[in-house]
Amino acid sequence: MTWDATLRLWNRLHAASPEAVHDLGRRHGVDLVPNAEPSPPPAGAAIRIRCARAQDGRVLVADLLWHQSGDAQALYTVETGQRMLRPGQAQQRFQAQGLPAGSAHAVALVLLHQLLGQTGLVLDRIDAGLTTTMRSLRSFQLTVGTPGTRGAEDLTGVDTDLTMLSRPLAVVLEALDDLEKAARQLRRSVLQGSQLECRHTDALLAEIDSVQRRGRFMLERQRFHRRAAEETVAMSDLNVTKVFSVLWAAFIPGTALINWYGQNFRVMPELSWHGSLWMQLLAVLVLTAIPVWMVKQSGTLR
């Protein structure tokens, strides 16, 4: 399937299967199948670009096949899934920047800028999600050790949100790497002769590098929040352990006394003493206070 190109020297194609990609390549006389080797592709070779776009509260992900060569030769893009390119916006940007109308490299520059902008919007959405989970985590941490302490099960939603953000972040970083590869291929083509000036491609590479650094920072931020959530759960479990430790220290003297007088000894003269009950209760209180005081002095209750 072929769509009408809005910009000159741009052939926008769509293929739903690998067989359709081969058919389009034979029809247009170009190789649209990207090289599977990880080495930098040669000039004029097709590459695969992972694209991400935020739409209606979702993140759409699709692969775009990109074939760009000389300045006077047409640019071919093959969208294999969701429609990631917006010709109307690309045309407006093309006209606003005053780029040469007969340059395929200028068309490639505009489309790469558009894909980069869409990827940046996905990062904005992920950043909003990280901010929300950070607030939830902070609210949980502030209640630890207070009468309003919540259980670790209240962090289930936070942990789920952080886990769900891992996949979009990985896709964004992969998309940025692919965009950098396409931008470098464009720059090599521009250096070989083009109506487009190198400063445009250099500015594009600088923008991609800036968004990459932001994406890597957000990945580290996501990992930091994940570790903080795990530590918060561990701290909550530790507080439960502290409570049981104090309870054990409080009840062990009384349990020992019960076991002592449950041995059925034949001679137990203290049972007939005056005030024997109160003396035993006092001894239990003293024996209870001593271990609790020792636990508190050791700092375990902090």
Protein Blocks (a to p, Z undefined) as FASTA:
>chain_A
ZZddfbghiacdddfbfklmmmmmmmnopafbdcfbfbdcdehiacdddddddeehiacd
dddddddfdfkbccddddfbdcfbdfklmmmmmmmnopafklmklmmmmmmmmmmmmmmm
mmmmmmmmmmmmmmmmmmmmmmgopaklccfklmmmmmmmmmmmmmmmmmmmmmmmmmmm
mmmmmmmmmmnopfbdfklmmmmmmmmmmmmmmmmmmmmmmmmmmmmmmmmmmmmmmmmm
mmmmmmmmmmmmmmmmmmmmmnopablfklmpghklmmmmmmmmmmmmmmmmmmmmnomm
ZZ
